[in-house]
Amino acid sequence: MSVIQRIRDRGAWIVFGIIALALIAFILQDGVRRGGTSASNTTLGIVDGDKIDRVDFEQKIAMYGRGQQREQLITQLLDQEVNTLLMQHEFDKLGLVVSDKELNDILYGENSPLKREFTDPQTGVFDVEKAKQAFAQIKKSKNTEQQQGIVEAYLKPAVLQALQAKYQALLQQSLYVPKWLVEKQQADNNLMSAVSYVFVPYSSISDSSKISDDEIMAYATKHKKEYEKDEETRTIAYVNFDASANAADSAIVMNQLAALKNEFQTTNDLTAFFEKNSTESPYYNSFISKKEIKHKYIDSIAKFPTGSIYGPYVDGNNFVLAKVVAVKQIPDSVKVRHILIATQQQDQSTGSLQRIREDSTAKKIIDTVEALIKSGKNFDSVCAKYSDDGNKTKGGVYDYFTTGKMVPKFNDFSFENPIGYKGIIQTEYGFHYVEVLGQKGAGPGYKIAYLSKPISVSNETDAAANNAAAQFAASSKSKQLFDENASKIGKTGLPSSEIKENDFSIMGVGESRQLVKWVYEHNVGDVTDQPMRVGDKYLVAIVTSVSKPGLPPAGVLRSQVEILVRNEKKAKQIIETKFKGNTLDAFAASTGVAIQKADSLSFDRPFTPGIGNDNKFSGAAFNADNKGKATEAIAGSTGVFSIKVENISAKAGNEDVQAIKQSILQNQRMAIYRGADALHKAATIKDYRSKFY
C-alpha cells in the first residue's frame, strides 16, 4: 500500500499530512492569517473589526467534527477563532512572521508532526526522503478541496503554533529582575517578628442578625471589581423526574429478542428480515476480514458454525444476537480501479442521496465505457472523460484497502474475484466498471448479521415520569407553589450554577441548549409550561434570577457576600462594645480574653496559630511603627485584634539569591500565560452565536 493511500485510509482528518510544497508560499501570505470575513449577514462574531463568518465556521465544524459532540465543538472552535484573531493582531503589531525556511524546518525537523506517518517501524527513524517523495506526488494534484483542507487543518495551525512560540519567546526574553528587588526580597524573607496580641474571633458573636439585600448590594458596590460581570447570567431552580430504563424495560427487550430469535436464525432473506425488524447495527451484506472486525466477542462468535446464533449478550446499551451468515477465505486488502457513472449523489448537508441521472441512461454510458476499454482504449483517458468519481484524475485507482471500506456490492466484487477480473456492478451510487489490480494477504472473512436492540425506556416508564413532571409543572406556577409542591413529593428545588446565553450545558443539569434558550426567553418566576427531557430525566425549572452585565442582584451575590457583610457587622460590634482603652492590658480586660504571644513569626510564611494567614495581622506584625505600643482594634479576616510588636529581627541569610530570582521570574512567566485574559478585556468582541445555535 502506498504512503499516500495509507494516509488517506486513516481518515479525512489526516489528509492534511499530505502537504504540497507548492502551497507553502500561499500559506505564508494572507491566506494563513484570517479565517475569512465574508460580507454576508451570517456573522457569528466580530473581534476588533474582523468577522467570524458562519459559512467558514460550519466548514471547520465539518472538518473537525468526527467523533465529537457538535455542541462542544462549536464552543471550542469559536473560542479558538477568537483567540486566534486576538493573537494575530498581536503578531501583526510586532511584525512576527514565519518564513518558508522555518515552515520547511517544522515539517522535516526533529519535532516534525509527520513522524507518525513517515517513521520506519523497524528502525524508528523518521524517513524525511519518503515524506518528500509523497509530497511530490500530491504536488501534481489539482484537487482544490483537498488542498484547502491541507491549508485549514494543518498548515494554518502549524504557522500559528510557530508564531505563538516566537511571541512567547519574545515576552520571556523581555523579563528582567533588578538586583535591588532580589536583595529586598531576600531581606524581607529573613525577617522575624515577636508580637503580643488580643484577638476576638467573629465566631464569638451569634449569627442571629439578618443580612438585608441592601446590605449585600452596598458591600458589593464597594468592592465592585471583585463581583461585577462582563456578561448577563441567569439561574434556575429545578426538579428532576427519573425516566431511565429499569429492570422491567430490560426484560421487555430480552423478550423481543427471544421472540425473533428463531426467525432470525432460519430466514434466508436477511434484507427482508431487517426491513421489518429494526436493528441498531445495520446489516453489512458482505464479507469482512476477521482482522478488521473490532468486536470484543468476535473470537467467540467465530467459533460458531454457519447459520448459528451467538447471544444474547450486552454490547454498550444494547442486547444483541449475532448470526454467522457465511465464512470464506478472502484477501486482506485489494487494489482496484473503476469508472463510476453516477445515478445518485450524496447531499453534503443532509447526507441523503439525490437522483442526478436515470438508471437507463447510466447503463447505456457504462456499456459504452466497457466497449471502449475492450476495444483497446486507454483506461485512464476513458476514466478521465466519463467517470463521476473524485479519483478520476488518478485513473480511478483505489490503492490497497481493507474490507468494510466500500458499499457491499463493491466490496464483494473487489474481494471475491481474482486479479485481472473486470466487470460491471450497480450500487446505490450508480454503475461501476471495476478491474481488480492486486491483492495482498489472505485470511477468513465473515459475513455476520447483528440483531441489536437498545435497552431503552418503555413507553410506560417514560409516560409515568413525563406525567408526574407535567402535573408538577401545571400546579407550580409561582416560586412558593414550586417549593411547596416539591416538598410534598419529597423533592427539593435544586439551584443551578450561573447560566450564560451561549451555554450548551448547565452544571449539574446536563447538556440542553433548548433549556438554556428557554431560560433566556423568560423572566424571573416563570416556570416551564411542559417538562423538558434532559438526558434520562424530565425536568421542571423556574427562573430564579437575571443578572445583567455589571453587579449581579443580591440573590446571586448572597452566597458569596453574606458572610463578609456579617463579619463586617460583627467587627463593628466588637470594636464599639469590647475594645476599650489603648493598651493590650486594657483590651484584654474589656474583651475578657487573655493576651497571647507569637515569638517567631516569619515574613515569608506568615501563619499565626488560631488566626491563620491574615494579611492585616502580618502587615501589623512587621510594621516597625507598632513596636512597643498596641495598635487600635483592627478588623481582620477571622476576627478583631490589637497587636504590639515586641521585636523585629533578621534570621541568618542563607537563602540562595538565584533561587529568589528564579522565583520572581516564574511569577512573571505565569503572569504572561494569564495575559490572554487581558487581551480579551482590551478587545472589542461581539458574540452572536446564540442567533444561530
C-alpha positions in Angstrom: 0.0 0.0 0.0 1.4 3.4 -0.9 2.2 6.0 1.7 -0.4 8.4 0.2 -3.1 5.8 0.3 -2.2 4.8 3.8 -2.7 8.4 4.9 -6.0 8.6 3.1 -7.3 5.4 4.7 -6.6 6.9 8.2 -9.5 9.2 7.6 -10.2 12.7 6.2 -8.7 14.4 9.3 -5.2 13.2 8.4 -5.3 14.2 4.8 -3.6 17.4 5.7 -0.5 15.3 6.3 0.0 15.2 2.6 1.4 18.7 2.2 2.3 20.1 -1.2 5.4 22.2 -1.0 3.8 24.4 -3.7 1.2 25.5 -1.2 3.7 26.9 1.4 4.2 30.3 -0.3 0.4 30.8 -0.4 0.1 29.8 3.2 2.6 32.3 4.4 0.6 35.1 2.8 -2.8 36.5 4.0 -4.4 33.1 3.5 -3.0 31.9 6.8 -3.9 34.9 8.7 -7.6 35.2 8.6 -10.4 32.7 8.8 -12.4 34.7 6.2 -14.5 37.8 6.6 -17.5 37.2 4.4 -19.6 40.2 3.8 -22.8 38.1 4.3 -25.2 38.6 7.2 -24.1 35.3 8.8 -21.6 36.8 11.1 -21.0 34.7 14.3 -18.8 37.3 15.9 -16.5 40.2 15.5 -13.1 40.6 17.1 -11.8 44.2 16.8 -13.4 44.6 13.4 -12.5 41.1 12.0 -15.6 38.9 11.3 -16.0 35.3 12.0 -18.3 34.0 9.3 -20.8 31.2 9.9 -20.2 29.6 6.5 -16.5 29.3 7.1 -17.1 28.2 10.6 -19.5 25.4 9.6 -16.8 24.1 7.2 -14.4 23.8 10.1 -17.1 22.0 12.2 -17.5 19.5 9.4 -13.7 19.1 9.1 -13.0 18.6 12.8 -16.4 17.2 13.9 -15.8 13.5 13.5 -16.1 11.8 16.9 -17.0 14.9 18.8 -20.3 16.3 20.0 -21.4 19.2 17.9 -22.3 21.4 20.9 -18.9 21.1 22.5 -17.1 21.5 19.2 -19.0 24.8 18.5 -17.8 26.3 21.8 -14.3 25.0 21.4 -13.9 26.2 17.8 -15.4 29.6 18.4 -13.2 30.2 21.4 -10.3 29.1 19.2 -11.3 31.5 16.4 -11.5 34.4 18.8 -8.1 33.6 20.4 -6.5 33.2 17.0 -7.7 36.6 15.8 -6.6 38.3 19.1 -3.1 36.7 18.8 -2.9 37.5 15.1 -3.4 41.2 15.9 -0.5 41.0 18.3 1.7 39.3 15.8 0.8 42.0 13.2 1.7 44.8 15.7 5.1 43.1 16.4 5.8 42.2 12.7 6.1 38.5 13.5 6.1 36.1 10.5 7.1 32.6 9.6 9.4 32.2 6.6 9.4 29.4 4.0 12.5 28.0 5.5 11.1 28.0 9.0 8.0 26.1 7.9 10.1 23.7 6.0 12.1 23.1 9.2 8.9 22.5 11.1 7.7 19.9 8.5 11.0 18.0 8.3 12.8 18.9 11.5 13.4 16.8 14.7 10.0 17.6 16.1 8.1 17.2 12.9 4.3 16.4 13.3 4.7 14.0 10.4 6.7 11.4 12.2 3.8 9.1 12.9 3.2 8.6 9.2 6.8 8.5 8.0 8.7 6.7 10.7 10.2 3.4 9.8 8.5 0.9 12.2 11.6 -1.3 12.1 14.2 1.3 12.8 12.1 4.0 14.5 13.8 6.6 12.2 11.8 9.5 10.7 12.2 9.0 6.9 12.4 12.6 5.6 13.0 11.5 2.0 10.0 9.3 1.9 7.9 12.2 3.2 9.2 14.4 0.5 8.5 11.8 -2.2 5.0 11.6 -1.0 4.6 15.3 -1.2 5.9 15.3 -4.7 3.0 13.1 -5.8 0.4 15.4 -4.3 2.1 18.4 -5.8 0.7 17.5 -9.2 -2.8 17.3 -7.9 -5.4 19.9 -8.9 -7.8 18.9 -6.1 -8.7 22.3 -4.7 -10.9 20.9 -2.0 -8.1 18.7 -0.7 -5.6 21.5 -0.9 -7.9 23.8 1.1 -8.3 21.0 3.7 -4.5 21.0 4.0 -4.4 24.7 4.4 -7.2 24.8 7.1 -6.4 21.7 9.0 -2.6 21.6 9.1 -0.7 24.5 7.7 -2.6 27.2 9.5 -2.2 25.5 12.9 1.5 24.9 12.1 2.2 28.5 11.3 0.1 29.7 14.2 2.0 27.5 16.6 5.3 28.8 15.3 4.1 32.4 15.7 2.9 31.7 19.2 6.3 30.2 20.1 8.0 33.4 18.8 5.6 35.6 20.7 6.2 33.7 23.9 9.9 33.7 23.4 9.9 37.5 22.9 8.0 38.0 26.1 10.1 35.6 28.0 13.3 37.2 26.9 12.0 40.6 27.9 11.7 39.6 31.5 14.1 41.3 33.9 14.7 41.1 37.7 16.7 44.0 39.0 19.3 43.4 41.7 17.7 45.7 44.2 14.4 43.7 44.0 16.2 40.4 44.7 18.0 41.9 47.7 14.8 43.4 49.1 13.0 40.1 48.7 15.9 38.3 50.4 15.9 40.8 53.3 12.1 40.6 53.7 12.2 36.8 53.6 14.6 36.8 56.5 12.5 39.0 58.8 11.3 37.5 62.1 8.8 39.2 64.4 7.8 38.6 68.0 4.4 40.0 69.0 1.8 40.2 71.7 -1.9 40.5 70.8 -5.5 40.3 71.9 -7.8 38.5 69.5 -11.6 38.2 69.5 -13.0 35.9 66.8 -16.1 36.6 64.8 -17.4 33.2 65.9 -17.9 34.6 69.4 -20.9 36.6 68.1 -24.0 34.7 67.1 -25.3 34.8 63.5 -28.8 35.7 64.5 -29.0 39.1 62.7 -30.5 39.0 59.2 -28.5 40.5 56.4 -30.7 42.5 54.0 -30.4 42.7 50.3 -29.5 46.4 50.6 -26.5 45.5 52.8 -25.4 42.8 50.3 -25.5 45.3 47.4 -23.8 48.1 49.4 -20.9 45.7 50.1 -20.7 44.5 46.5 -20.8 48.1 45.2 -17.9 49.0 47.5 -15.9 46.0 46.1 -17.3 46.3 42.5 -14.3 44.9 40.7 -14.5 41.6 42.6 -18.1 40.9 41.8 -19.2 42.7 38.6 -19.8 40.5 35.5 -18.9 41.2 31.9 -22.0 39.4 30.5 -25.5 38.6 31.6 -26.1 35.4 33.6 -29.2 33.7 34.8 -30.0 31.0 37.4 -32.8 28.5 37.8 -34.1 26.0 40.3 -35.2 22.7 39.0 -36.9 19.4 40.0 -36.0 16.1 38.2 -38.2 13.2 37.4 -36.3 10.0 36.6 -37.1 8.5 33.2 -34.2 6.0 32.8 -34.7 2.4 31.8 -35.5 0.0 34.7 -35.4 -3.8 35.1 -38.9 -4.1 33.5 -37.7 -2.3 30.4 -34.6 -4.6 30.1 -36.9 -7.6 30.4 -39.1 -6.2 27.5 -36.0 -6.1 25.2 -34.9 -9.6 26.1 -38.4 -10.9 25.4 -38.4 -9.1 22.0 -35.1 -10.8 21.0 -36.4 -14.2 22.3 -39.5 -13.8 20.1 -37.4 -13.0 17.0 -34.5 -15.5 17.6 -36.0 -18.5 15.7 -37.0 -16.4 12.6 -33.6 -14.6 12.7 -31.8 -18.0 12.6 -33.9 -19.7 9.9 -34.5 -16.9 7.5 -32.7 -16.9 4.1 -33.6 -13.3 3.4 -31.9 -11.1 6.0 -32.5 -8.0 4.0 -36.3 -8.5 4.2 -35.9 -9.6 7.8 -34.3 -6.3 8.7 -36.7 -4.3 6.7 -39.5 -5.3 9.1 -37.3 -5.7 12.3 -35.1 -2.8 13.2 -31.6 -3.2 14.5 -29.1 -0.8 16.0 -26.3 -2.4 13.9 -27.2 -2.1 10.1 -26.6 -5.3 8.2 -23.4 -5.1 6.0 -24.2 -7.8 3.5 -20.6 -8.6 2.5 -17.5 -10.2 3.9 -15.3 -8.5 6.4 -11.9 -9.9 7.3 -11.7 -11.1 10.9 -8.7 -8.8 11.3 -10.9 -5.8 10.6 -13.8 -6.8 13.0 -13.4 -4.6 16.0 -15.7 -6.5 18.3 -14.8 -7.9 21.7 -16.8 -11.1 21.2 -15.5 -11.9 17.7 -13.4 -14.8 18.8 -16.4 -16.4 20.5 -18.7 -15.6 17.5 -16.1 -17.0 15.0 -16.2 -20.5 16.8 -19.9 -20.9 15.9 -20.9 -22.8 12.7 -22.5 -21.0 9.8 -26.2 -20.3 10.4 -26.0 -20.4 14.2 -26.7 -17.7 16.7 -24.4 -16.3 19.4 -26.1 -14.4 22.3 -28.0 -12.6 23.5 -25.2 -10.5 25.0 -24.8 -6.9 26.2 -22.9 -4.5 24.0 -23.0 -1.0 25.4 -26.6 -0.1 25.9 -27.9 -2.9 23.6 -28.9 -6.6 23.8 -27.5 -8.3 20.8 -27.9 -11.6 18.8 -25.1 -12.3 16.3 -25.7 -14.7 13.4 -22.8 -16.2 11.4 -24.2 -15.9 7.9 -21.1 -17.1 5.9 -17.4 -17.7 6.1 -14.8 -17.8 3.3 -11.1 -17.1 2.6 -10.6 -13.6 1.2 -7.6 -11.3 0.7 -6.6 -9.0 3.5 -6.5 -6.0 1.1 -7.1 -5.3 -2.6 -6.3 -2.7 -5.2 -8.8 -1.8 -7.9 -9.6 0.8 -10.4 -13.1 1.8 -11.5 -15.2 4.2 -13.5 -18.4 5.4 -12.0 -21.4 6.6 -13.9 -23.4 8.1 -11.1 -27.2 7.9 -10.7 -27.3 9.3 -7.2 -25.1 11.8 -5.3 -24.8 12.4 -1.6 -26.0 15.8 -0.4 -23.2 17.3 1.7 -25.5 19.0 4.1 -28.1 16.2 4.7 -26.2 13.1 3.8 -29.1 11.8 1.8 -28.8 10.6 -1.8 -30.1 12.8 -4.6 -31.1 11.5 -8.0 -28.8 13.0 -10.7 -29.3 10.5 -13.7 -31.8 7.8 -14.6 -30.6 4.2 -14.4 -31.3 3.6 -18.1 -29.1 6.5 -19.2 -26.3 5.4 -16.8 -26.5 1.8 -18.1 -26.0 3.0 -21.7 -23.0 5.1 -20.7 -21.3 2.3 -18.7 -21.9 -0.1 -21.6 -20.1 2.4 -23.8 -17.3 2.6 -21.3 -16.9 -1.2 -21.3 -16.9 -1.3 -25.1 -14.2 1.4 -25.4 -11.9 -0.4 -22.9 -12.4 -3.8 -24.6 -11.5 -2.1 -27.9 -8.2 -1.1 -26.5 -8.8 2.4 -25.4 -6.6 3.7 -22.6 -8.3 3.2 -19.2 -7.0 6.4 -17.7 -8.3 8.5 -20.6 -11.7 6.8 -20.6 -11.9 7.3 -16.8 -11.0 11.0 -17.1 -13.7 11.6 -19.7 -16.6 9.6 -18.2 -16.1 8.9 -14.5 -18.1 10.8 -11.9 -15.8 9.7 -9.0 -13.5 12.1 -7.3 -10.4 10.0 -8.1 -10.9 10.2 -11.9 -7.7 12.2 -12.2 -5.7 9.2 -10.7 -7.1 6.8 -13.2 -9.9 5.7 -10.9 -7.5 3.8 -8.7 -8.3 2.8 -5.1 -5.0 1.7 -3.7 -4.9 -1.2 -1.3 -7.8 -1.0 1.0 -9.3 -3.5 3.6 -12.8 -4.9 3.8 -15.7 -2.9 5.0 -14.5 0.4 3.4 -16.8 0.2 0.4 -20.5 -0.5 -0.1 -21.3 -4.2 0.0 -21.6 -4.9 -3.8 -18.3 -3.1 -4.5 -16.7 -4.9 -1.5 -18.0 -8.3 -2.9 -16.6 -7.7 -6.4 -13.2 -6.5 -5.1 -12.5 -9.3 -2.6 -14.2 -12.3 -4.2 -12.7 -12.0 -7.7 -9.2 -12.8 -8.9 -6.6 -10.3 -10.1 -7.4 -9.1 -13.6 -11.1 -9.7 -13.3 -13.2 -6.9 -14.9 -16.9 -6.3 -14.9 -19.9 -4.0 -14.3 -21.8 -3.7 -11.0 -24.6 -1.5 -9.8 -24.6 0.1 -6.4 -26.8 2.8 -4.8 -24.4 5.4 -6.3 -24.7 4.2 -9.9 -23.0 1.8 -12.3 -19.3 0.9 -11.9 -16.8 -0.6 -14.3 -14.3 -2.3 -12.0 -11.0 -4.1 -12.5 -9.1 -5.9 -9.8 -5.5 -4.9 -10.0 -3.9 -6.5 -6.9 -4.4 -8.5 -3.7 -2.3 -8.9 -0.5 -2.5 -11.5 2.2 -5.4 -13.8 3.0 -7.5 -14.9 5.9 -11.0 -15.8 6.9 -13.7 -13.4 6.1 -17.0 -13.3 7.9 -20.5 -12.2 6.9 -22.2 -11.6 10.3 -25.6 -10.1 11.0 -26.4 -8.4 14.3 -29.9 -8.1 15.6 -29.3 -5.3 18.2 -32.0 -3.8 20.3 -31.4 -0.9 22.6 -32.2 -1.2 26.3 -34.5 1.8 26.1 -37.1 3.3 28.3 -40.5 1.8 27.7 -43.5 4.0 26.8 -45.0 3.2 30.2 -41.8 4.2 32.2 -41.4 7.3 30.1 -45.1 8.3 30.3 -45.1 7.8 34.1 -42.1 10.2 34.5 -43.5 12.7 32.0 -47.0 12.7 33.6 -45.6 13.2 37.1 -43.4 16.1 35.8 -46.3 17.6 33.8 -48.6 17.6 36.9 -45.9 19.2 38.9 -45.3 22.0 36.3 -49.1 22.7 36.0 -49.5 23.2 39.7 -46.3 25.1 40.4 -46.7 28.5 38.7 -45.0 30.5 41.4 -41.9 30.2 43.5 -43.9 29.5 46.6 -46.0 26.8 44.9 -42.9 25.4 43.3 -41.2 24.9 46.6 -44.3 23.6 48.4 -45.1 21.1 45.7 -41.5 19.9 45.6 -41.6 19.3 49.4 -44.9 17.4 49.1 -43.3 14.8 46.8 -40.1 14.6 48.8 -38.0 16.6 46.4 -36.1 19.8 46.6 -35.7 22.6 44.0 -32.0 22.3 43.1 -30.2 25.5 42.4 -28.2 25.8 39.2 -24.9 27.5 38.6 -24.9 30.7 36.6 -26.1 30.2 33.0 -24.7 32.2 30.2 -26.6 32.9 27.0 -24.3 30.8 24.8 -24.0 27.8 27.1 -24.9 24.4 25.7 -25.0 22.7 29.1 -25.8 23.6 32.7 -23.6 22.3 35.5 -25.5 19.7 37.5 -28.2 19.5 34.9 -26.5 18.4 31.7 -26.5 19.3 28.1 -29.6 21.1 26.9 -29.3 24.0 24.6 -33.2 24.0 24.5 -33.3 24.7 28.2 -30.7 27.5 28.0 -32.6 29.2 25.2 -35.9 28.8 27.2 -34.2 30.5 30.3 -33.2 33.5 28.1 -36.6 33.8 26.6 -38.4 34.0 30.0 -38.4 36.1 33.2 -37.8 35.6 36.9 -40.6 33.5 38.3 -41.6 31.8 35.0 -41.9 28.0 35.2 -41.6 25.7 32.2 -45.0 25.0 30.8 -44.1 21.5 29.9 -41.3 19.2 31.3 -38.0 19.2 29.3 -36.2 16.0 28.7 -32.5 16.3 29.7 -30.6 13.0 29.5 -32.6 10.3 31.3 -34.8 12.8 33.3 -37.7 15.1 32.8 -37.0 18.5 34.3 -39.3 21.3 35.5 -37.5 24.6 36.0 -38.2 28.1 37.4 -36.1 31.2 36.5 -34.8 32.4 39.8 -32.5 35.4 38.8 -31.4 37.5 35.9 -28.0 39.2 36.3 -27.3 41.9 33.8 -23.7 42.9 33.0 -22.4 44.7 36.0 -23.2 43.8 39.6 -25.5 40.7 39.9 -28.6 41.1 42.2 -28.4 40.4 45.9 -30.0 36.9 45.4 -27.0 35.8 43.3 -24.4 37.6 45.4 -25.7 36.4 48.8 -23.8 33.1 48.8 -20.5 34.9 48.3 -21.1 38.1 50.2 -23.3 37.4 53.1 -20.6 36.0 55.4 -18.4 39.0 54.6 -21.1 41.5 55.4 -21.9 39.6 58.6 -18.3 39.7 59.6 -18.1 43.4 58.9 -21.1 44.0 61.2 -19.6 41.7 63.9 -16.3 43.6 63.6 -18.1 46.9 64.2 -20.0 45.5 67.1 -16.8 44.0 68.7 -14.8 47.2 68.2 -17.5 49.5 69.6 -18.5 47.4 72.6 -15.5 45.4 73.6 -12.2 47.1 72.8 -11.9 49.8 75.5 -8.7 51.6 76.3 -5.4 51.9 74.3 -3.2 49.2 75.8 -3.2 45.4 75.4 -3.9 45.0 79.1 -6.9 47.3 78.8 -8.1 45.5 75.7 -7.7 42.1 77.5 -9.7 43.4 80.4 -12.5 44.8 78.3 -12.8 41.9 76.0 -12.4 39.2 78.6 -9.7 37.4 76.6 -6.0 36.7 77.5 -3.0 38.4 75.9 -1.4 35.9 73.5 2.2 35.8 72.2 3.8 34.7 68.9 7.6 34.8 69.3 8.8 33.6 65.8 6.6 34.9 63.0 8.3 34.5 59.7 7.7 37.1 56.9 7.8 34.5 54.1 5.5 32.1 56.0 3.1 34.4 57.9 0.9 31.9 59.6 -0.4 32.6 63.1 -2.0 29.7 65.1 -5.7 30.5 65.8 -5.7 33.3 63.2 -4.3 31.7 60.1 -2.9 33.7 57.1 -4.3 37.1 57.8 -2.7 39.8 55.7 -3.7 42.6 58.0 -2.2 40.8 61.0 1.0 40.1 59.1 1.3 43.6 58.0 0.9 45.0 61.5 3.3 42.4 62.9 6.1 43.5 60.6 5.4 47.3 60.9 8.2 48.9 62.9 5.9 51.7 63.9 3.9 49.3 66.1 7.0 48.4 68.2 6.3 48.8 71.9 2.7 50.0 71.6 -0.7 48.5 71.0 -2.4 49.2 67.7 -6.0 50.3 67.6 -8.6 47.5 67.1 -8.2 46.1 63.6 -10.9 44.0 61.7 -9.1 41.0 60.2 -10.4 38.1 58.1 -11.5 35.9 61.1 -11.8 38.3 63.9 -10.8 41.7 65.5 -7.3 42.1 67.0 -4.9 44.6 68.6 -1.2 43.8 68.2 2.0 45.1 69.9 5.3 44.4 68.2 7.9 43.3 70.8 10.8 42.8 68.4 11.7 42.6 64.6 14.9 40.8 63.8 16.6 39.0 60.9 17.4 35.4 60.8 20.7 34.2 59.2 20.5 34.9 55.5 21.0 31.5 54.0 18.5 31.8 51.1 20.0 31.4 47.7 19.9 34.6 45.7 19.5 32.7 42.4 16.5 30.8 43.8 14.9 34.1 44.8 15.5 35.5 41.3 14.1 32.4 39.6 11.0 32.5 41.9 10.3 36.1 40.8 10.9 35.2 37.2 8.5 32.3 37.5 5.8 34.6 38.8 6.4 36.9 35.9 6.1 34.0 33.5 2.8 32.9 35.0 1.6 36.5 34.5 2.4 36.2 30.8 0.4 33.0 30.5 -2.5 34.7 32.1 -2.2 37.6 29.6 -4.8 36.1 27.3 -7.5 37.4 29.7 -6.0 40.9 29.4 -6.2 40.7 25.6 -9.9 39.6 25.8 -10.7 42.5 28.1 -8.9 45.1 26.0 -10.6 43.9 22.8 -14.0 44.7 21.4 -15.6 41.3 20.9 -19.2 40.8 19.7 -20.6 37.3 20.1 -23.8 36.5 18.0 -23.7 32.7 18.2 -27.0 32.5 20.1 -28.7 33.7 16.9 -27.6 30.5 15.1 -27.2 27.8 17.7 
